[in-house]
């Protein structure tokens, strides 16, 4: 059957199919990018909120940070940072006490 069709007709059908495919992809790309942006924004929202709380704390009145709603993937990083801060500040306080005694 394909042999009996004129070449021009087959080329037109192929061109229309390619055009529809390209248009579909071009319409899908912006929607996909918007969906990815919204998904990433929503997934890092707890981290952003924790950072805001941390930024607005006064140095002389530090409050404990709530890490219960953070993503599991970031928990080791937070715990490592907290452990580092505790070690760093305790060394600074020891040095301060030694120099002031």
Secondary structure by P-SEA (a helix, b strand, c coil): ccccccaaaaaaaaaaaaaaaaaaaaaaaaaaaaaaaaaaaaaaaaaaaaaaaaaaccccbbbbbbcccccccaaaaaaaaaaaaaaaaaaaaaaaaaaac
